[in-house]
Amino acid sequence: MDVNGKVCVVSGGASGLGRGAVQALAERGAHVAVLDLAGPGALPAGGEGNIAHYACDITDDAAVARAVDDAVARWGRIDVCVNCAGIVASGSLLGPQAQDRFEAFRRTVEVNLTGTFIVMARTAERMAQNAPGPDGERGVIVNTSSIAALDASSSAAYAASKGGVASLSLTVARELGAHGIRVNAIAPGFMDTAMFNALPDDWTASLVARTVFPNRLGDPAEFGALVLHLVENRFFNAALIRFDAGARV
């Protein structure tokens, strides 16, 4: 799909990997609706496209529906959905306080998995109404999983939620393929985002040491470039792509 002039919805687009995706899409000429609780001051420059901010909790279906409806009223359609919104919480089984660990697990799954499903559903409803393009394509969805879904993780809640995103993406790709909508997921490794910047330097160094090459954190702009490729390359579908410089945990 040529993203120039297309309309994209990016959850979690005000920072981190989502910001990288917003920048890549906007610079290529797409219009981007950013669904993020962070304020619009955090948004990147619009480039060739236009960027609109919606202060939206993606676990609130009504709020997501309103944001998507407004984006359609503004630009006429939805062509692309990129889900990057996510949180990290411990959610360990044997935490010292039962209520805290149960709530951490529940909230992490609610945001990372259920929120992804809600945004997918609301945008796919609109994509299915588009006139088919080349190969009958009507839309593209890119979700963000994690290598935590495939390897080990320090957070049971995060691993479970991101494993769910991987399974959700591959399953829904079969359903939406009949409507001309492609669905792929990216499993990032150690990325240069607030999540990793908050870690002690020695911990970050130990994670970087697990990469094969290059030995550094990934750049959100590199993530954005991969999102752009998945949108543009029509033969990519039902794929889960590791994006981790060869890291294994």
C-alpha positions in Angstrom: 0.0 0.0 0.0 1.3 3.4 -0.9 0.9 5.4 2.3 1.0 8.8 0.7 -2.4 10.4 1.4 -3.6 7.4 3.4 -5.1 7.6 6.9 -3.4 5.8 9.7 -4.3 5.3 13.4 -1.4 4.8 15.7 -2.0 3.9 19.4 0.8 4.9 21.8 2.1 7.3 19.1 3.2 10.1 21.3 6.4 8.4 22.5 8.8 5.5 22.0 8.1 3.0 19.2 4.8 4.6 18.4 6.4 8.0 17.9 8.9 6.3 15.4 6.0 4.9 13.5 4.1 8.2 13.4 7.1 10.0 12.1 7.8 7.4 9.4 4.2 7.4 8.2 3.8 11.2 8.3 7.0 11.9 6.5 5.8 9.6 3.7 2.7 11.7 3.4 0.1 9.9 5.5 -2.4 11.5 7.8 -2.0 10.1 11.3 -4.5 9.9 14.2 -2.5 9.4 17.4 -4.4 7.7 20.2 -2.4 8.3 23.4 -3.0 9.5 26.9 0.1 11.7 26.6 -0.5 15.3 25.6 -0.2 16.5 22.0 3.0 18.4 22.8 4.8 15.1 22.7 3.9 14.5 19.0 6.6 14.6 16.3 6.5 17.0 13.4 4.0 16.3 10.8 6.3 16.0 7.8 4.3 15.8 4.6 1.2 14.4 6.3 -1.1 15.8 9.0 -1.1 14.5 12.6 -4.1 14.7 15.0 -4.0 13.8 18.7 -6.7 12.0 20.6 -6.3 11.7 24.4 -7.6 8.2 24.5 -7.5 5.2 26.8 -7.4 2.3 24.4 -9.1 0.0 27.0 -12.2 2.2 26.7 -14.1 1.0 23.6 -16.4 4.0 23.5 -13.4 6.4 23.5 -11.6 4.5 20.8 -14.8 4.5 18.7 -15.1 8.2 19.1 -11.5 8.9 18.1 -11.8 6.6 15.0 -15.1 8.2 14.0 -13.5 11.7 14.3 -10.5 10.7 12.2 -12.9 9.4 9.5 -14.9 12.7 9.7 -11.6 14.6 9.3 -10.0 12.5 6.5 -12.7 10.3 5.1 -11.4 6.8 5.8 -9.0 4.5 7.7 -6.3 2.6 5.8 -3.7 1.6 8.4 -3.7 0.7 12.1 -0.4 0.5 14.1 -0.7 -0.7 17.7 2.1 0.4 19.9 0.5 1.4 23.2 1.6 -0.8 26.1 2.7 -0.9 29.7 5.1 -3.0 31.8 4.3 -4.4 35.3 5.7 -7.1 37.3 2.7 -9.4 37.7 4.8 -12.2 39.3 3.0 -15.2 40.8 4.7 -15.0 44.2 4.7 -11.2 44.8 4.5 -10.1 48.5 1.1 -8.5 48.2 -1.6 -10.6 46.4 -3.9 -7.8 45.4 -1.0 -5.8 43.9 0.3 -8.6 41.8 -3.2 -9.6 40.6 -4.1 -6.1 39.6 -0.7 -5.6 37.9 -1.3 -8.7 35.8 -4.9 -7.8 35.0 -4.1 -4.2 34.0 -1.1 -5.2 31.8 -3.2 -7.7 29.9 -6.1 -5.2 29.6 -3.9 -2.5 28.1 -1.5 -4.6 26.0 -3.8 -7.2 24.7 -7.4 -6.1 25.1 -6.6 -2.6 24.1 -4.9 -3.9 21.0 -8.0 -5.9 20.1 -10.3 -2.9 20.6 -8.3 -0.6 18.3 -7.9 -3.4 15.7 -11.7 -4.0 15.8 -12.7 -0.4 15.5 -10.3 0.4 12.7 -10.9 -2.9 10.8 -14.6 -2.0 10.7 -13.7 1.1 8.7 -11.1 -0.6 6.5 -13.5 -3.2 5.4 -15.6 -0.4 3.8 -12.8 0.9 1.6 -12.8 0.3 -2.1 -10.3 -2.5 -2.9 -6.9 -1.4 -4.2 -4.2 -3.6 -6.0 -4.6 -7.2 -5.0 -7.9 -6.3 -3.5 -6.2 -4.7 -0.5 -8.4 -2.5 1.8 -6.2 -2.0 4.9 -3.2 -3.0 6.9 -2.7 -3.6 10.6 0.7 -3.8 12.4 0.7 -4.9 16.0 3.6 -4.7 18.5 4.4 -7.9 20.3 7.8 -8.5 22.0 10.6 -11.0 22.2 9.3 -11.5 25.7 6.5 -13.5 24.0 9.1 -15.8 22.4 11.9 -16.0 25.0 12.1 -15.5 28.7 11.0 -12.3 30.5 11.3 -10.7 33.9 7.6 -10.0 33.8 5.0 -12.8 33.6 2.3 -10.2 32.9 4.2 -8.5 30.1 5.2 -11.9 28.5 1.6 -13.2 28.7 0.1 -10.0 27.2 2.6 -9.9 24.3 2.3 -13.6 23.6 -1.4 -12.9 23.3 -0.7 -10.1 20.8 1.3 -12.5 18.7 -1.4 -15.2 18.7 -4.1 -12.6 18.2 -2.4 -11.1 15.2 -1.8 -14.4 13.4 -5.3 -15.6 14.1 -7.1 -12.4 13.1 -5.0 -12.3 9.9 -7.0 -15.3 8.6 -10.3 -13.6 9.4 -9.5 -10.2 7.9 -7.7 -11.6 4.8 -11.2 -12.3 3.4 -11.8 -8.5 3.6 -8.5 -7.5 2.0 -6.9 -6.5 5.3 -3.4 -7.7 6.1 -2.3 -8.2 9.7 1.3 -8.5 10.9 3.1 -8.3 14.2 6.6 -7.1 15.2 8.4 -8.6 18.2 11.0 -5.9 19.2 13.9 -6.6 21.4 15.8 -4.1 23.4 14.8 -0.6 22.1 15.9 2.9 23.0 12.7 3.9 24.7 11.6 5.2 28.1 11.1 1.6 29.2 14.8 0.8 28.9 16.1 4.3 29.7 14.7 3.9 33.2 16.9 0.8 33.8 20.2 1.1 35.6 23.2 1.4 33.2 24.7 -1.9 34.1 21.4 -3.7 33.5 21.0 -2.0 30.1 24.6 -3.0 29.3 23.8 -6.6 30.2 20.8 -6.7 27.8 22.8 -5.1 25.0 25.5 -7.8 25.5 22.9 -10.4 24.4 22.5 -8.9 20.9 24.5 -10.5 18.1 25.1 -7.3 16.0 24.9 -4.4 16.3 25.5 -4.2 20.0 23.2 -1.4 21.0 19.6 -0.6 21.7 17.3 -0.3 18.7 16.2 3.1 17.5 12.5 3.9 17.3 13.1 5.3 13.8 14.3 1.8 12.8 11.1 0.4 14.1 9.2 3.1 12.1 11.0 2.0 9.0 9.9 -1.6 9.5 6.3 -0.5 10.1 6.5 1.4 6.9 7.8 -1.6 5.0 5.1 -3.9 6.3 2.5 -1.4 5.2 4.0 -1.0 1.7 4.9 -4.6 0.9 1.6 -6.4 0.1 3.1 -9.9 0.3 3.7 -9.6 4.0 0.8 -11.1 5.9 0.2 -13.2 9.0 3.9 -12.7 10.0 5.5 -12.3 13.4 8.9 -10.6 12.8 11.7 -10.6 15.4 13.3 -7.2 15.5 16.1 -7.6 18.0 19.6 -7.6 16.5 19.8 -11.3 17.1 19.2 -11.1 20.9 18.0 -14.2 22.7 16.9 -14.1 26.4 
